C-alpha cells in the first residue's frame, strides 16, 4: 500500500502499522508457544524417567540394606561358631 500524505489518512496509516506489528507479534508468540509446549512435554517425559530411576534406586537401596543386615547376621553366627570351635580345643 502506498503511503499518502493526506493528513486525514495518517491515523489510518498508523493504525495499519500497529495492526501489522500486532499480527507479527501474535505470529511470533504462537511459534514460541508451540516451542514451549514441546519443551514442556520433553521435560515432563524427563521427569517421569527420573522418577522411575529414583524409584528403582530406592528399591535397590532397600535391597542393599537388607543384604547388609543379612551379612551382619551371618558374620555374627560365623563368629559364634568359631568361638565354639575354639572352646573345644581340638
C-alpha positions, -999 to +999 in steps of 0.1 A: +000+000+000+014+033-010+018+059+018-002+090+013+005+124+027-031+133+032-035+145+068-068+127+072-052+093+064-023+095+088-042+079+117-053+051+094-016+046+083-005+045+120-033+020+127-023-001+098+013-002+111+002-011+146-020-039+132+009-053+112+031-051+143+004-069+163-001-096+137+037-101+136+038-103+174+010-128+176+027-150+150+059-149+170+041-157+202+023-186+186+056-200+174+071-195+208+041-212+225+045-242+202+082-245+211+074-241+248+047-267+246+072-292+230+098-283+256+073-288+284+063-322+270+100-332+268+107-321+303+076-340+315+089-372+299+123-365+315+107-361+349+089-394+345+121-411+336+139-396+365+111-406+389+113-442+376+151-442+381+146-428+416+121-455+424+145-481+411+173-466+432+152-466+463+143-502+458+180-511+453+189-491+484+163-511+504+177-544+490+212-533+498+203-525+533+186-559+537+217-577+523+239-558+547+217-568+576+218-604+565+256-602+561+259-589+597+237-618+610+258-643+591+291-627+604+278-629+640+268-665+636+301-675+620+319-657+648+299-676+674+306-709+656+344-701+655+343-693+692+326-726+699+352-745+678+380-727+697+364-736+731+365-773+721+403-772+719+407-798+693 
